[in-house]
Amino acid sequence: MADNFFLQSIRFNGDNAVRQFHLEEGGLVQQYIDSECLRLCADKVPLDKGALKQSGIMNTIIGSGEIKYRTPYARRWYYMPANFQGAPERGNYWFARMKQQYAANIKAGAQRIAQGG
């Protein structure tokens, strides 16, 4: 006994799909991810007078997919352990620690936006 099946072709336009789900470069999904990363990192960035935290806000183009902290000491405080005020919440590797804690929440929010919710 032979099984019968029918294959129906469909037209797929990748560009339309990317736009439909807000996945284009600089689109709503990327804007959400960038802004959430900055917001959730804010309490983890070492804080003295707030210049490092502010540099992330001022130097990041929301939707670019890159979070940029630009101060003369940003790299040093990201990688070098120190006795930060507000530790252990505030301290080095703030982006990696934020990502470990909130990646699932950010992904769920991005998925809601992509699905139109």
Secondary structure, 3 states (H helix, E strand, C coil): CCCCCCCCCCCCCHHHHHHHCCCCCCCHHHHHHHHHHHHHHCCCCCCCCCHHHHHHHHHCCCCCCCCCCCCCCHHHHHHCCCCCCCCCCCCCCHHHHHHHHHHHHHHHHHHHHHCCC
